[in-house]
Amino acid sequence: MLRFTLRRLLLALVVGVAVSAIAFMLLRISGDLAISLAGEDASPADVERIREQYGLNRPIIVQYAEWLWRAVRGDLGRSLFYPESVANLIMSRLPVTLTLAGAGLVIALLISLPLGIIAALKRNTWVDRGALGIAVIGQAMPNFWFGLLMIFFFGLTLGWLPISGSDSWLHFVLPAITLGWFSAPVLMRLTRGGMVEVMTSDYIRTARAKGLPARVVVLKHALRNAIIPVVALCSVQFGNMLSGSVIIETVFALQGIGYLAWEAISRRDFPVVQGILLLVALFYVALTLLADILNAWLDPRIRRG
């Protein structure tokens, strides 16, 4: 297990550097940053001054190497709009986004796992078709539109929950349900498919032949193997929630890194955009690494392969 973990750590490090390089290059080639910072009405002398001030006149590989070296030491530069460093700015907003994504994933699992298990056990019945129908509706509905519906019914019409801000846990209920609802269908379908496959396997027939209670067969023997692909997908879904928080945080006015990214893009604050891109990419890499290790722990055949 230790050897498997070290191999995955090395691979994650390589992928992390590659992703950071791609994100850096894409931001640089998306347009002339000096003109964006100076404004369209700026004179050529002003543009050239800004290009020299921010080192944009040097080769792009040199810019990336210097930025990466500073980033490794925790220095992501300074915001062009806020009077503080990018690292401090991101860290001050990160708890809101992590809370939102974590709550959204919990809600997605609370919806998807029971529905997936029940749909598999009641295969080809109205219960199964009803669960699949919920999955289709959930995925067909854009999350920003579902969020607006939640605001209208539970915030404005019924007045049960706040519709903006992050002052208390109540402010996270509607955005977390919106994120979780959008991610639940794919987790539900994967859980159902895994359970259907596992429940027809020989070791489940053996467990039933031994007279084990149905609850033990399903929850202890079947679910453990059926949930392996779900674990891997959860890491991807959590990463999607972090990146998808741009829309949800904007709709609900939550002061997380998603809302910060939207502000930074609209204000052309490219050091902040670059820092957020790096953070989200590293989260994806770390979550994929965690999923690989969890899968190897659940299924020893993976680490032997």
PASEBA-1860 file (N, C-alpha, C; in nm, 3 decimals):
! residues 305
1> MLRFTLRR> 0.083/-0.121/0.000/0.000/0.000/0.000/0.087/0.126/0.000 ~ 0.200/0.120/0.075/0.290/0.236/0.081/0.351/0.265/-0.056 ~ 0.392/0.157/-0.124/0.451/0.174/-0.257/0.349/0.233/-0.355 ~ 0.226/0.182/-0.348/0.119/0.234/-0.434/0.096/0.383/-0.406 ~ 0.093/0.420/-0.277/0.069/0.560/-0.241/0.181/0.650/-0.290 ~ 0.307/0.605/-0.277/0.420/0.687/-0.322/0.416/0.707/-0.474 ~ 0.380/0.600/-0.548/0.370/0.613/-0.694/0.263/0.715/-0.731 ~ 0.149/0.707/-0.664/0.041/0.801/-0.692/0.079/0.945/-0.652
9> LLLALVVG> 0.154/0.960/-0.543/0.199/1.094/-0.502/0.290/1.156/-0.608 ~ 0.383/1.075/-0.661/0.474/1.125/-0.764/0.396/1.165/-0.889 ~ 0.300/1.079/-0.928/0.219/1.111/-1.045/0.137/1.238/-1.023 ~ 0.082/1.254/-0.901/0.003/1.374/-0.870/0.089/1.499/-0.877 ~ 0.215/1.488/-0.834/0.306/1.604/-0.840/0.332/1.646/-0.985 ~ 0.355/1.546/-1.071/0.379/1.575/-1.213/0.255/1.639/-1.276 ~ 0.139/1.582/-1.246/0.015/1.635/-1.302/-0.011/1.777/-1.251 ~ 0.017/1.801/-1.121/-0.003/1.933/-1.064/0.080/2.040/-1.134
17> VAVSAIAF> 0.208/2.009/-1.160/0.295/2.104/-1.229/0.246/2.126/-1.373 ~ 0.206/2.017/-1.440/0.159/2.029/-1.578/0.032/2.114/-1.586 ~ -0.061/2.090/-1.493/-0.187/2.166/-1.494/-0.161/2.313/-1.465 ~ -0.071/2.342/-1.370/-0.040/2.482/-1.339/0.023/2.551/-1.460 ~ 0.108/2.478/-1.535/0.170/2.536/-1.655/0.066/2.566/-1.761 ~ -0.027/2.470/-1.781/-0.131/2.491/-1.883/-0.220/2.610/-1.846 ~ -0.259/2.618/-1.717/-0.344/2.729/-1.672/-0.272/2.862/-1.691 ~ -0.143/2.865/-1.659/-0.065/2.989/-1.674/-0.057/3.030/-1.822
25> MLLRISGD> -0.026/2.932/-1.908/-0.011/2.963/-2.051/-0.145/3.010/-2.111 ~ -0.254/2.941/-2.073/-0.385/2.979/-2.128/-0.422/3.122/-2.092 ~ -0.392/3.160/-1.967/-0.424/3.296/-1.924/-0.339/3.397/-2.001 ~ -0.213/3.363/-2.029/-0.124/3.455/-2.098/-0.162/3.470/-2.247 ~ -0.205/3.359/-2.310/-0.235/3.367/-2.453/-0.380/3.407/-2.480 ~ -0.460/3.426/-2.373/-0.600/3.465/-2.393/-0.613/3.609/-2.441 ~ -0.504/3.686/-2.435/-0.508/3.825/-2.479/-0.389/3.900/-2.423 ~ -0.371/4.021/-2.464/-0.261/4.102/-2.414/-0.300/4.157/-2.277
33> LAISLAGE> -0.239/4.103/-2.172/-0.274/4.144/-2.036/-0.238/4.290/-2.011 ~ -0.131/4.338/-2.076/-0.091/4.478/-2.056/-0.200/4.573/-2.105 ~ -0.257/4.541/-2.221/-0.366/4.625/-2.274/-0.490/4.614/-2.185 ~ -0.517/4.493/-2.135/-0.632/4.475/-2.047/-0.618/4.558/-1.921 ~ -0.496/4.561/-1.865/-0.473/4.637/-1.742/-0.475/4.787/-1.767 ~ -0.417/4.828/-1.879/-0.407/4.971/-1.908/-0.540/5.029/-1.956 ~ -0.622/4.946/-2.018/-0.747/4.996/-2.074/-0.732/5.022/-2.222 ~ -0.844/5.015/-2.291/-0.839/5.029/-2.438/-0.797/5.167/-2.484
41> DASPADVE> -0.818/5.269/-2.401/-0.784/5.406/-2.440/-0.643/5.446/-2.399 ~ -0.566/5.354/-2.342/-0.431/5.387/-2.295/-0.337/5.408/-2.413 ~ -0.237/5.491/-2.391/-0.138/5.518/-2.496/-0.040/5.402/-2.504 ~ 0.031/5.387/-2.618/0.131/5.280/-2.630/0.238/5.290/-2.522 ~ 0.272/5.412/-2.480/0.373/5.427/-2.374/0.322/5.371/-2.242 ~ 0.194/5.396/-2.211/0.136/5.342/-2.087/0.132/5.190/-2.091 ~ 0.093/5.135/-2.206/0.087/4.988/-2.220/0.226/4.928/-2.201 ~ 0.326/4.993/-2.261/0.462/4.941/-2.249/0.513/4.952/-2.106
49> RIREQYGL> 0.474/5.059/-2.037/0.515/5.075/-1.897/0.455/4.964/-1.810 ~ 0.330/4.934/-1.832/0.265/4.826/-1.755/0.326/4.691/-1.790 ~ 0.356/4.674/-1.919/0.418/4.547/-1.961/0.552/4.525/-1.890 ~ 0.627/4.633/-1.875/0.756/4.623/-1.807/0.739/4.609/-1.656 ~ 0.639/4.680/-1.602/0.616/4.675/-1.457/0.581/4.536/-1.409 ~ 0.499/4.465/-1.486/0.455/4.331/-1.444/0.537/4.219/-1.509 ~ 0.643/4.255/-1.579/0.731/4.154/-1.638/0.670/4.082/-1.756 ~ 0.571/4.143/-1.821/0.503/4.078/-1.932/0.582/4.084/-2.062
57> NRPIIVQY> 0.695/4.157/-2.061/0.778/4.167/-2.181/0.885/4.058/-2.186 ~ 0.890/3.974/-2.083/0.988/3.866/-2.081/0.929/3.740/-2.144 ~ 1.016/3.643/-2.182/0.963/3.517/-2.240/0.866/3.450/-2.143 ~ 0.763/3.387/-2.200/0.656/3.332/-2.116/0.705/3.220/-2.025 ~ 0.806/3.146/-2.072/0.859/3.037/-1.989/0.931/3.094/-1.867 ~ 0.996/3.210/-1.885/1.063/3.276/-1.772/0.958/3.327/-1.673 ~ 0.851/3.386/-1.727/0.743/3.434/-1.640/0.685/3.319/-1.558 ~ 0.663/3.204/-1.625/0.605/3.089/-1.553/0.699/3.036/-1.446
65> AEWLWRAV> 0.828/3.026/-1.480/0.925/2.973/-1.383/0.930/3.063/-1.259 ~ 0.932/3.193/-1.279/0.936/3.285/-1.165/0.808/3.278/-1.083 ~ 0.693/3.271/-1.154/0.565/3.263/-1.084/0.555/3.132/-1.005 ~ 0.599/3.020/-1.066/0.592/2.890/-0.997/0.682/2.889/-0.874 ~ 0.801/2.948/-0.886/0.893/2.949/-0.772/0.833/3.029/-0.656 ~ 0.770/3.142/-0.688/0.705/3.221/-0.582/0.583/3.147/-0.527 ~ 0.508/3.078/-0.617/0.389/3.007/-0.571/0.424/2.893/-0.476 ~ 0.536/2.824/-0.503/0.580/2.716/-0.415/0.608/2.769/-0.275
73> RGDLGRSL> 0.655/2.893/-0.267/0.682/2.955/-0.138/0.560/3.026/-0.080 ~ 0.445/3.010/-0.146/0.320/3.068/-0.094/0.295/3.210/-0.137 ~ 0.376/3.262/-0.230/0.359/3.399/-0.278/0.292/3.396/-0.415 ~ 0.164/3.433/-0.421/0.089/3.435/-0.547/0.076/3.576/-0.603 ~ 0.153/3.668/-0.548/0.147/3.806/-0.596/0.045/3.888/-0.520 ~ 0.021/4.009/-0.568/-0.073/4.099/-0.502/-0.191/4.127/-0.595 ~ -0.308/4.142/-0.535/-0.426/4.174/-0.614/-0.413/4.315/-0.672 ~ -0.467/4.333/-0.793/-0.464/4.464/-0.855/-0.580/4.552/-0.809
81> FYPESVAN> -0.676/4.491/-0.739/-0.794/4.566/-0.695/-0.801/4.576/-0.543 ~ -0.782/4.461/-0.475/-0.787/4.462/-0.329/-0.648/4.495/-0.272 ~ -0.640/4.567/-0.160/-0.511/4.605/-0.101/-0.450/4.494/-0.016 ~ -0.437/4.375/-0.070/-0.376/4.264/0.004/-0.325/4.160/-0.094 ~ -0.250/4.062/-0.041/-0.192/3.961/-0.128/-0.299/3.865/-0.177 ~ -0.269/3.799/-0.290/-0.364/3.703/-0.347/-0.384/3.585/-0.253 ~ -0.275/3.540/-0.190/-0.285/3.424/-0.100/-0.378/3.456/0.017 ~ -0.362/3.572/0.079/-0.449/3.608/0.191/-0.593/3.625/0.146
89> LIMSRLPV> -0.610/3.682/0.028/-0.745/3.703/-0.024/-0.816/3.570/-0.047 ~ -0.743/3.475/-0.109/-0.804/3.343/-0.135/-0.832/3.270/-0.004 ~ -0.736/3.273/0.089/-0.755/3.202/0.214/-0.872/3.258/0.295 ~ -0.896/3.389/0.284/-1.008/3.448/0.358/-1.143/3.406/0.300 ~ -1.145/3.371/0.170/-1.272/3.331/0.106/-1.289/3.179/0.099 ~ -1.179/3.105/0.114/-1.183/2.960/0.094/-1.280/2.887/0.188 ~ -1.286/2.922/0.320/-1.378/2.848/0.409/-1.522/2.849/0.361 ~ -1.567/2.959/0.303/-1.706/2.966/0.255/-1.728/2.864/0.143
97> TLTLAGAG> -1.633/2.858/0.048/-1.648/2.766/-0.066/-1.637/2.621/-0.021 ~ -1.543/2.592/0.070/-1.529/2.454/0.118/-1.653/2.411/0.196 ~ -1.708/2.500/0.277/-1.832/2.468/0.349/-1.946/2.440/0.252 ~ -1.958/2.524/0.151/-2.064/2.506/0.052/-2.047/2.375/-0.024 ~ -1.925/2.348/-0.072/-1.902/2.225/-0.150/-1.920/2.101/-0.063 ~ -1.871/2.107/0.062/-1.886/1.992/0.153/-2.032/1.963/0.182 ~ -2.108/2.069/0.212/-2.251/2.050/0.239/-2.323/2.000/0.114 ~ -2.284/2.051/-0.002/-2.347/2.006/-0.127/-2.320/1.859/-0.153
105> LVIALLIS> -2.197/1.813/-0.125/-2.165/1.672/-0.147/-2.242/1.582/-0.051 ~ -2.253/1.626/0.076/-2.330/1.548/0.173/-2.476/1.535/0.129 ~ -2.534/1.644/0.084/-2.674/1.639/0.037/-2.686/1.549/-0.086 ~ -2.588/1.558/-0.177/-2.592/1.472/-0.297/-2.588/1.325/-0.258 ~ -2.504/1.290/-0.159/-2.495/1.150/-0.116/-2.621/1.107/-0.042 ~ -2.677/1.196/0.039/-2.801/1.162/0.111/-2.916/1.135/0.015 ~ -2.914/1.201/-0.100/-3.018/1.178/-0.201/-2.987/1.055/-0.285 ~ -2.860/1.046/-0.332/-2.827/0.948/-0.435/-2.811/0.805/-0.381
113> LPLGIIAA> -2.747/0.788/-0.265/-2.722/0.651/-0.217/-2.852/0.576/-0.186 ~ -2.942/0.630/-0.104/-3.068/0.555/-0.079/-3.147/0.531/-0.207 ~ -3.157/0.635/-0.293/-3.232/0.617/-0.418/-3.167/0.512/-0.508 ~ -3.034/0.514/-0.517/-2.964/0.417/-0.601/-2.981/0.275/-0.551 ~ -2.971/0.257/-0.419/-2.986/0.123/-0.361/-3.129/0.072/-0.379 ~ -3.227/0.159/-0.348/-3.367/0.117/-0.361/-3.402/0.087/-0.508 ~ -3.352/0.170/-0.600/-3.380/0.148/-0.742/-3.321/0.015/-0.789 ~ -3.203/-0.022/-0.738/-3.142/-0.149/-0.777/-3.219/-0.268/-0.719
121> LKRNTWVD> -3.263/-0.255/-0.593/-3.336/-0.364/-0.529/-3.477/-0.380/-0.589 ~ -3.533/-0.270/-0.637/-3.668/-0.273/-0.700/-3.653/-0.257/-0.851 ~ -3.558/-0.324/-0.908/-3.525/-0.308/-1.050/-3.646/-0.336/-1.140 ~ -3.662/-0.247/-1.241/-3.769/-0.260/-1.341/-3.909/-0.250/-1.282 ~ -3.922/-0.182/-1.168/-4.054/-0.154/-1.112/-4.081/-0.004/-1.122 ~ -4.198/0.040/-1.076/-4.228/0.183/-1.081/-4.136/0.262/-0.990 ~ -4.087/0.198/-0.883/-3.991/0.266/-0.795/-3.862/0.296/-0.870 ~ -3.813/0.196/-0.944/-3.691/0.212/-1.023/-3.710/0.321/-1.128
129> RGALGIAV> -3.821/0.315/-1.198/-3.845/0.416/-1.303/-3.863/0.555/-1.243 ~ -3.926/0.563/-1.126/-3.942/0.693/-1.061/-3.807/0.752/-1.020 ~ -3.716/0.667/-0.968/-3.583/0.716/-0.928/-3.504/0.763/-1.050 ~ -3.512/0.687/-1.159/-3.442/0.729/-1.281/-3.502/0.858/-1.337 ~ -3.634/0.873/-1.322/-3.698/0.997/-1.367/-3.647/1.118/-1.287 ~ -3.631/1.099/-1.156/-3.575/1.207/-1.073/-3.434/1.242/-1.119 ~ -3.356/1.138/-1.156/-3.220/1.162/-1.202/-3.218/1.243/-1.331 ~ -3.308/1.208/-1.423/-3.314/1.280/-1.550/-3.353/1.426/-1.528
137> IGQAMPNF> -3.456/1.447/-1.444/-3.500/1.584/-1.416/-3.388/1.665/-1.351 ~ -3.318/1.602/-1.256/-3.211/1.672/-1.186/-3.099/1.716/-1.277 ~ -3.062/1.631/-1.374/-2.952/1.666/-1.463/-2.996/1.760/-1.574 ~ -3.123/1.756/-1.610/-3.171/1.842/-1.718/-3.192/1.986/-1.672 ~ -3.197/2.008/-1.542/-3.228/2.140/-1.487/-3.100/2.217/-1.459 ~ -3.073/2.328/-1.525/-2.952/2.407/-1.495/-2.949/2.450/-1.348 ~ -2.831/2.443/-1.286/-2.824/2.469/-1.142/-2.856/2.615/-1.107 ~ -2.823/2.709/-1.197/-2.855/2.849/-1.165/-3.006/2.871/-1.167
145> WFGLLMIF> -3.075/2.800/-1.260/-3.220/2.814/-1.268/-3.287/2.750/-1.147 ~ -3.237/2.631/-1.108/-3.290/2.565/-0.988/-3.265/2.653/-0.865 ~ -3.148/2.718/-0.859/-3.119/2.808/-0.748/-3.215/2.925/-0.743 ~ -3.248/2.981/-0.858/-3.344/3.091/-0.861/-3.484/3.046/-0.816 ~ -3.521/2.922/-0.854/-3.650/2.868/-0.807/-3.651/2.854/-0.655 ~ -3.538/2.806/-0.600/-3.528/2.791/-0.454/-3.541/2.926/-0.385 ~ -3.475/3.028/-0.443/-3.484/3.162/-0.385/-3.628/3.212/-0.387 ~ -3.695/3.188/-0.499/-3.833/3.238/-0.514/-3.928/3.172/-0.414
153> FFGLTLGW> -3.922/3.037/-0.405/-4.019/2.966/-0.320/-3.984/2.973/-0.172 ~ -3.860/2.933/-0.137/-3.825/2.921/0.006/-3.773/3.051/0.067 ~ -3.724/3.142/-0.018/-3.674/3.268/0.035/-3.775/3.380/0.029 ~ -3.829/3.404/-0.092/-3.917/3.520/-0.111/-4.063/3.488/-0.081 ~ -4.114/3.372/-0.126/-4.256/3.339/-0.106/-4.283/3.293/0.037 ~ -4.210/3.191/0.084/-4.234/3.136/0.217/-4.155/3.209/0.326 ~ -4.042/3.269/0.289/-3.962/3.343/0.388/-3.895/3.254/0.491 ~ -3.871/3.127/0.458/-3.813/3.033/0.554/-3.662/3.051/0.568
161> LPISGSDS> -3.595/3.082/0.458/-3.449/3.083/0.461/-3.394/3.210/0.395 ~ -3.277/3.256/0.440/-3.215/3.374/0.376/-3.169/3.340/0.235 ~ -3.168/3.440/0.150/-3.137/3.415/0.008/-3.000/3.467/-0.032 ~ -2.929/3.534/0.057/-2.795/3.584/0.021/-2.712/3.602/0.146 ~ -2.579/3.608/0.127/-2.488/3.625/0.239/-2.440/3.494/0.297 ~ -2.347/3.503/0.393/-2.289/3.382/0.455/-2.271/3.402/0.605 ~ -2.367/3.472/0.669/-2.352/3.507/0.810/-2.376/3.388/0.903 ~ -2.459/3.292/0.864/-2.489/3.176/0.950/-2.506/3.053/0.862
169> WLHFVLPA> -2.523/2.936/0.929/-2.538/2.812/0.853/-2.667/2.812/0.770 ~ -2.766/2.890/0.814/-2.890/2.896/0.738/-2.869/2.953/0.597 ~ -2.766/3.040/0.583/-2.738/3.098/0.451/-2.683/2.996/0.352 ~ -2.637/2.880/0.403/-2.579/2.778/0.314/-2.681/2.673/0.271 ~ -2.800/2.675/0.333/-2.896/2.567/0.307/-2.939/2.566/0.159 ~ -2.989/2.678/0.110/-3.038/2.682/-0.028/-2.927/2.659/-0.131 ~ -2.811/2.727/-0.120/-2.705/2.698/-0.218/-2.652/2.555/-0.210 ~ -2.646/2.497/-0.089/-2.598/2.358/-0.077/-2.696/2.260/-0.141
177> ITLGWFSA> -2.826/2.283/-0.120/-2.927/2.197/-0.184/-2.917/2.210/-0.336 ~ -2.894/2.331/-0.384/-2.882/2.353/-0.529/-2.763/2.275/-0.586 ~ -2.649/2.284/-0.518/-2.531/2.209/-0.564/-2.553/2.059/-0.554 ~ -2.609/2.015/-0.440/-2.629/1.872/-0.419/-2.729/1.812/-0.515 ~ -2.836/1.884/-0.541/-2.940/1.835/-0.633/-2.884/1.812/-0.773 ~ -2.794/1.902/-0.815/-2.738/1.891/-0.949/-2.640/1.773/-0.960 ~ -2.572/1.739/-0.849/-2.472/1.631/-0.853/-2.531/1.495/-0.819 ~ -2.647/1.492/-0.756/-2.705/1.365/-0.710/-2.738/1.266/-0.823
185> PVLMRLTR> -2.793/1.311/-0.937/-2.835/1.214/-1.039/-2.724/1.122/-1.087 ~ -2.606/1.175/-1.117/-2.499/1.091/-1.169/-2.451/0.993/-1.062 ~ -2.449/1.037/-0.936/-2.410/0.946/-0.827/-2.517/0.838/-0.807 ~ -2.644/0.876/-0.822/-2.752/0.780/-0.805/-2.746/0.672/-0.913 ~ -2.725/0.713/-1.039/-2.719/0.616/-1.148/-2.602/0.522/-1.132 ~ -2.488/0.576/-1.087/-2.370/0.490/-1.067/-2.392/0.392/-0.952 ~ -2.455/0.439/-0.846/-2.485/0.349/-0.733/-2.581/0.239/-0.777 ~ -2.682/0.275/-0.852/-2.780/0.176/-0.899/-2.711/0.072/-0.988
193> GGMVEVMT> -2.631/0.121/-1.084/-2.564/0.027/-1.175/-2.471/-0.068/-1.102 ~ -2.395/-0.014/-1.005/-2.304/-0.099/-0.928/-2.377/-0.201/-0.844 ~ -2.489/-0.158/-0.782/-2.566/-0.249/-0.699/-2.631/-0.359/-0.782 ~ -2.682/-0.324/-0.901/-2.744/-0.425/-0.988/-2.641/-0.531/-1.027 ~ -2.521/-0.489/-1.059/-2.416/-0.584/-1.098/-2.373/-0.673/-0.981 ~ -2.355/-0.609/-0.865/-2.306/-0.685/-0.749/-2.412/-0.783/-0.698 ~ -2.539/-0.741/-0.699/-2.644/-0.826/-0.642/-2.665/-0.955/-0.720 ~ -2.614/-0.962/-0.843/-2.627/-1.085/-0.922/-2.499/-1.169/-0.919
201> SDYIRTAR> -2.402/-1.130/-0.837/-2.275/-1.203/-0.833/-2.286/-1.327/-0.742 ~ -2.188/-1.417/-0.758/-2.192/-1.544/-0.686/-2.181/-1.528/-0.535 ~ -2.095/-1.434/-0.489/-2.075/-1.423/-0.344/-2.198/-1.368/-0.274 ~ -2.281/-1.293/-0.346/-2.406/-1.247/-0.286/-2.505/-1.364/-0.277 ~ -2.505/-1.450/-0.380/-2.592/-1.569/-0.373/-2.547/-1.658/-0.256 ~ -2.416/-1.670/-0.238/-2.364/-1.751/-0.126/-2.407/-1.692/0.008 ~ -2.396/-1.558/0.018/-2.434/-1.493/0.144/-2.582/-1.516/0.174 ~ -2.664/-1.510/0.068/-2.808/-1.535/0.088/-2.834/-1.680/0.126
209> AKGLPARV> -2.757/-1.772/0.061/-2.775/-1.915/0.090/-2.739/-1.948/0.234 ~ -2.647/-1.869/0.293/-2.610/-1.892/0.433/-2.718/-1.844/0.529 ~ -2.819/-1.775/0.474/-2.928/-1.727/0.559/-2.903/-1.593/0.624 ~ -2.806/-1.515/0.571/-2.779/-1.384/0.628/-2.899/-1.292/0.606 ~ -2.927/-1.204/0.701/-3.039/-1.109/0.682/-3.015/-1.022/0.558 ~ -3.125/-0.984/0.493/-3.115/-0.902/0.370/-3.041/-0.772/0.396 ~ -3.061/-0.713/0.515/-2.994/-0.586/0.547/-2.843/-0.604/0.548 ~ -2.796/-0.716/0.603/-2.651/-0.742/0.611/-2.596/-0.768/0.471
217> VVLKHALR> -2.671/-0.844/0.391/-2.625/-0.875/0.254/-2.609/-0.747/0.172 ~ -2.707/-0.658/0.185/-2.705/-0.535/0.103/-2.601/-0.437/0.154 ~ -2.607/-0.405/0.282/-2.524/-0.297/0.336/-2.380/-0.340/0.362 ~ -2.357/-0.464/0.403/-2.222/-0.507/0.438/-2.148/-0.570/0.322 ~ -2.216/-0.654/0.243/-2.147/-0.728/0.137/-2.160/-0.660/0.000 ~ -2.279/-0.619/-0.035/-2.300/-0.564/-0.171/-2.252/-0.419/-0.181 ~ -2.289/-0.336/-0.084/-2.261/-0.193/-0.097/-2.111/-0.164/-0.097 ~ -2.033/-0.243/-0.024/-1.889/-0.215/-0.016/-1.824/-0.221/-0.154
225> NAIIPVVA> -1.861/-0.319/-0.236/-1.803/-0.328/-0.371/-1.871/-0.233/-0.469 ~ -2.001/-0.215/-0.452/-2.073/-0.128/-0.546/-2.033/0.018/-0.530 ~ -1.982/0.055/-0.413/-1.956/0.195/-0.387/-1.817/0.240/-0.434 ~ -1.733/0.145/-0.479/-1.597/0.182/-0.520/-1.596/0.287/-0.631 ~ -1.669/0.268/-0.741/-1.669/0.376/-0.843/-1.734/0.503/-0.794 ~ -1.827/0.491/-0.697/-1.891/0.611/-0.642/-1.790/0.696/-0.566 ~ -1.698/0.629/-0.494/-1.594/0.702/-0.420/-1.510/0.785/-0.515 ~ -1.469/0.722/-0.627/-1.388/0.794/-0.725/-1.465/0.912/-0.782
233> LCSVQFGN> -1.594/0.889/-0.810/-1.674/0.997/-0.869/-1.699/1.109/-0.770 ~ -1.707/1.075/-0.639/-1.729/1.179/-0.538/-1.617/1.283/-0.542 ~ -1.493/1.236/-0.563/-1.381/1.331/-0.567/-1.397/1.426/-0.686 ~ -1.439/1.369/-0.800/-1.460/1.454/-0.918/-1.576/1.551/-0.894 ~ -1.683/1.500/-0.832/-1.798/1.586/-0.805/-1.763/1.699/-0.708 ~ -1.679/1.668/-0.609/-1.638/1.773/-0.514/-1.557/1.880/-0.588 ~ -1.469/1.835/-0.678/-1.395/1.932/-0.760/-1.487/2.013/-0.848 ~ -1.589/1.946/-0.906/-1.687/2.019/-0.988/-1.763/2.123/-0.905
241> MLSGSVII> -1.791/2.086/-0.779/-1.863/2.181/-0.693/-1.776/2.303/-0.662 ~ -1.646/2.280/-0.644/-1.557/2.394/-0.619/-1.554/2.488/-0.739 ~ -1.539/2.428/-0.859/-1.535/2.514/-0.978/-1.674/2.568/-1.012 ~ -1.778/2.487/-0.986/-1.914/2.532/-1.014/-1.967/2.633/-0.915 ~ -1.891/2.656/-0.807/-1.936/2.754/-0.708/-1.936/2.896/-0.763 ~ -1.868/2.916/-0.878/-1.870/3.050/-0.940/-2.014/3.094/-0.965 ~ -2.094/3.002/-1.019/-2.234/3.036/-1.051/-2.318/3.044/-0.924 ~ -2.308/2.941/-0.840/-2.394/2.936/-0.721/-2.363/3.051/-0.625
249> ETVFALQG> -2.234/3.079/-0.604/-2.199/3.188/-0.513/-2.242/3.324/-0.568 ~ -2.241/3.336/-0.699/-2.288/3.461/-0.759/-2.440/3.475/-0.743 ~ -2.514/3.364/-0.765/-2.660/3.368/-0.751/-2.700/3.402/-0.607 ~ -2.630/3.339/-0.507/-2.668/3.357/-0.367/-2.581/3.461/-0.295 ~ -2.493/3.531/-0.370/-2.406/3.636/-0.312/-2.327/3.585/-0.194 ~ -2.270/3.465/-0.207/-2.182/3.410/-0.103/-2.039/3.457/-0.132 ~ -1.970/3.503/-0.029/-1.837/3.560/-0.047/-1.730/3.450/-0.043 ~ -1.736/3.358/-0.138/-1.637/3.252/-0.149/-1.543/3.278/-0.265
257> IGYLAWEA> -1.459/3.178/-0.299/-1.363/3.200/-0.408/-1.434/3.200/-0.545 ~ -1.552/3.139/-0.554/-1.627/3.146/-0.679/-1.671/3.289/-0.708 ~ -1.727/3.354/-0.606/-1.767/3.494/-0.622/-1.645/3.582/-0.645 ~ -1.535/3.548/-0.576/-1.410/3.622/-0.594/-1.358/3.607/-0.737 ~ -1.369/3.486/-0.794/-1.326/3.465/-0.932/-1.407/3.549/-1.028 ~ -1.538/3.554/-1.005/-1.624/3.636/-1.091/-1.585/3.783/-1.082 ~ -1.558/3.831/-0.959/-1.516/3.970/-0.941/-1.383/3.995/-1.011 ~ -1.288/3.899/-0.994/-1.154/3.918/-1.051/-1.158/3.921/-1.203
265> ISRRDFPV> -1.241/3.836/-1.262/-1.252/3.834/-1.409/-1.313/3.965/-1.459 ~ -1.419/4.011/-1.392/-1.485/4.134/-1.436/-1.396/4.256/-1.416 ~ -1.302/4.250/-1.319/-1.214/4.365/-1.293/-1.074/4.347/-1.352 ~ -1.057/4.237/-1.427/-0.928/4.208/-1.492/-0.815/4.197/-1.390 ~ -0.847/4.139/-1.276/-0.747/4.120/-1.170/-0.680/3.984/-1.194 ~ -0.588/3.979/-1.293/-0.538/3.850/-1.337/-0.454/3.774/-1.234 ~ -0.380/3.840/-1.141/-0.312/3.760/-1.038/-0.410/3.678/-0.953 ~ -0.528/3.734/-0.924/-0.628/3.660/-0.845/-0.685/3.546/-0.929
273> VQGILLLV> -0.716/3.572/-1.056/-0.768/3.466/-1.144/-0.667/3.351/-1.152 ~ -0.540/3.387/-1.168/-0.435/3.286/-1.179/-0.423/3.204/-1.051 ~ -0.430/3.271/-0.936/-0.423/3.201/-0.808/-0.539/3.105/-0.788 ~ -0.660/3.149/-0.825/-0.778/3.063/-0.809/-0.770/2.944/-0.904 ~ -0.724/2.966/-1.028/-0.708/2.854/-1.122/-0.611/2.750/-1.065 ~ -0.500/2.797/-1.008/-0.402/2.704/-0.951/-0.464/2.627/-0.834 ~ -0.536/2.698/-0.748/-0.595/2.632/-0.631/-0.695/2.525/-0.671 ~ -0.785/2.558/-0.765/-0.886/2.460/-0.807/-0.819/2.340/-0.874
281> ALFYVALT> -0.715/2.365/-0.956/-0.645/2.255/-1.022/-0.579/2.164/-0.919 ~ -0.517/2.223/-0.818/-0.452/2.142/-0.714/-0.555/2.064/-0.633 ~ -0.673/2.122/-0.612/-0.779/2.049/-0.542/-0.820/1.926/-0.623 ~ -0.835/1.946/-0.756/-0.871/1.832/-0.841/-0.766/1.721/-0.830 ~ -0.639/1.757/-0.837/-0.531/1.658/-0.830/-0.532/1.587/-0.694 ~ -0.546/1.665/-0.587/-0.546/1.606/-0.452/-0.666/1.514/-0.432 ~ -0.782/1.554/-0.482/-0.902/1.470/-0.465/-0.891/1.341/-0.546 ~ -0.832/1.350/-0.666/-0.813/1.229/-0.746/-0.716/1.134/-0.676
289> LLADILNA> -0.610/1.190/-0.618/-0.515/1.108/-0.542/-0.584/1.040/-0.424 ~ -0.665/1.115/-0.352/-0.738/1.059/-0.238/-0.831/0.947/-0.282 ~ -0.899/0.967/-0.395/-0.990/0.864/-0.446/-0.913/0.737/-0.484 ~ -0.795/0.753/-0.547/-0.714/0.636/-0.583/-0.674/0.556/-0.459 ~ -0.632/0.628/-0.355/-0.589/0.560/-0.232/-0.707/0.490/-0.164 ~ -0.822/0.557/-0.160/-0.941/0.495/-0.100/-0.985/0.372/-0.178 ~ -0.983/0.380/-0.311/-1.020/0.265/-0.392/-0.924/0.149/-0.371 ~ -0.795/0.179/-0.362/-0.696/0.073/-0.339/-0.714/0.009/-0.203
297> WLDPRIRR> -0.757/0.089/-0.105/-0.781/0.034/0.028/-0.907/-0.054/0.029 ~ -1.009/-0.012/-0.047/-1.133/-0.090/-0.053/-1.116/-0.217/-0.137 ~ -1.036/-0.210/-0.243/-1.018/-0.324/-0.333/-0.868/-0.351/-0.352 ~ -0.810/-0.449/-0.284/-0.666/-0.475/-0.294/-0.619/-0.507/-0.436 ~ -0.708/-0.554/-0.525/-0.667/-0.585/-0.662/-0.617/-0.461/-0.734 ~ -0.667/-0.343/-0.697/-0.627/-0.219/-0.763/-0.480/-0.189/-0.737 ~ -0.436/-0.201/-0.611/-0.296/-0.168/-0.582/-0.200/-0.274/-0.634 ~ -0.248/-0.399/-0.655/-0.162/-0.500/-0.716/-0.149/-0.477/-0.865
305> G> -0.251/-0.416/-0.927/-0.245/-0.390/-1.071/-0.161/-0.271/-1.102
END
